[in-house]
Amino acid sequence: MKLFDVYPLFPIEPVKALGAYVYDKHGTEYLDFYGGHAVISVGHSHPTYVEKITNQLNNIGFYSNSVINNLQVDLAEQMGRVSGYEDYNLFLCNSGAEAVENALKMASFHNCKSKILAFEKGFHGRTMGALRVTDGPKIKAAFNGTITTEYLPLNELEPVEQALEEGDIAGIIVEGIQGVAGIIEPTVEFLKGLRDLADKFGVVLILDEVQSGFGRTGDFFAHQHAGIKADVITMAKGMGNGFPIGGIILSPEFKASYGLLGTTFGGNHLACAACSAVLDVIEEEKLLENVKNQGAYLIQALSKIESVEKVTGRGLMLGIVVNGDGKALRSALLTKHNIFTGGCANPNILRLLPPMNITQKESDKLIEAVKIELA
Ligand SMILES: Cc1ncc(COP(=O)(O)O)c(C=O)c1O
């Protein structure tokens, strides 16, 4: 059997990883400013993480959601404390798209409406509902085309209000910071406005924090920077530092009932151990502070480079907008400097999504390499 060939691959095979670095079988070291696509939050093979998952595997790795699993209860309590959403409720699943599916469904269950408002260039995943709210015609099949959503311009409140006035809207979904689009931020004013409109029209405000959550921007969730609360928040990527886990947290207004949501693997023992280890490290190593400091340092240094038009984003979710070919820069950083970075929908923009515990030494390496390549 061969692999179904859907991924264009860099000719590199990491076989080992530690902290902010990955290594191939020849021992060549690569600096990871991509975080395996925003997934590596507390660093590769962090000792706390390895120990917690190993211990859990030596006890019990999985049993179904038909029995008590106090690891889930403890994880909800820990997540409530670390995120500031203490009175919300947690439902665990396995990926970002699945988290989005559950969030959309909960909005519709809640007010019995059927439409969702979404935004231009937004990305929410590749399953049925998540694709429906994703602005990506190239990744939709004819099968998905039977359901359509109108994509509204980001950071404009008037079209949102007009659409809400037309009615039958269950919810609004917006990314904490648009990732796949190229690190585009909703403004504070826009997020506050969405909160007010959602309240006025009785619709559910869903913040998709799959990429921007779990500390990546220096706040636990990116939208907290705007001082608002969402009704439902989706999470995945950084949540398990590489272990597949996703989830939604729901305001107390949402009432649970048996069978309303469900999953076989979601919230399994190993996933809970992985996520709990991530939260332990975020707290113990004060990673939110580090994310803010390193983010500010990178923004300041990179913005001074002549061919850098601007640096977008916050914390360690940054977009370098270059005057010229961003794809060529990404490729040169990898082949000449052994530094992984991320691309995005816009070829002029590079995404930086490194582990949240990088130090100034790693930031300096990236800055120097960008300077050399753009000189
Ligand atoms: C904001 C956002 N939502 C949802 C998803 C889908 O997550 P997954 O690939 O885990 O299904 C992604 C993935 O990049 C994302 O960036």
The ligand as an SDF file (V2000), in Angstrom:
LIG
                    3D

 16 16  0  0  0  0  0  0  0  0999 V2000
   -8.4760   28.3930   13.5990 C   0  0  0  0  0  0  0  0  0  0  0  0
   -8.5290   26.9410   13.2320 C   0  0  0  0  0  0  0  0  0  0  0  0
   -9.6690   26.2400   13.4480 N   0  0  0  0  0  0  0  0  0  0  0  0
   -9.7450   24.9350   13.1520 C   0  0  0  0  0  0  0  0  0  0  0  0
   -8.6880   24.2550   12.6000 C   0  0  0  0  0  0  0  0  0  0  0  0
   -8.8190   22.7880   12.2770 C   0  0  0  0  0  0  0  0  0  0  0  0
   -8.0500   22.0410   13.1680 O   0  0  0  0  0  0  0  0  0  0  0  0
   -7.6540   20.5240   12.8240 P   0  0  0  0  0  0  0  0  0  0  0  0
   -6.6620   20.5630   11.7220 O   0  0  0  0  0  0  0  0  0  0  0  0
   -7.0880   20.0080   14.1290 O   0  0  0  0  0  0  0  0  0  0  0  0
   -8.9110   19.8240   12.4610 O   0  0  0  0  0  0  0  0  0  0  0  0
   -7.4910   24.9410   12.3510 C   0  0  0  0  0  0  0  0  0  0  0  0
   -6.3330   24.2530   11.7390 C   0  0  0  0  0  0  0  0  0  0  0  0
   -5.3880   24.8360   11.2510 O   0  0  0  0  0  0  0  0  0  0  0  0
   -7.4030   26.3250   12.6700 C   0  0  0  0  0  0  0  0  0  0  0  0
   -6.2910   27.0330   12.4380 O   0  0  0  0  0  0  0  0  0  0  0  0
  1  2  1  0
  2  3  1  0
  2 15  2  0
  3  4  2  0
  4  5  1  0
  5  6  1  0
  5 12  2  0
  6  7  1  0
  7  8  1  0
  8  9  2  0
  8 10  1  0
  8 11  1  0
 12 13  1  0
 12 15  1  0
 13 14  2  0
 15 16  1  0
M  END
$$$$
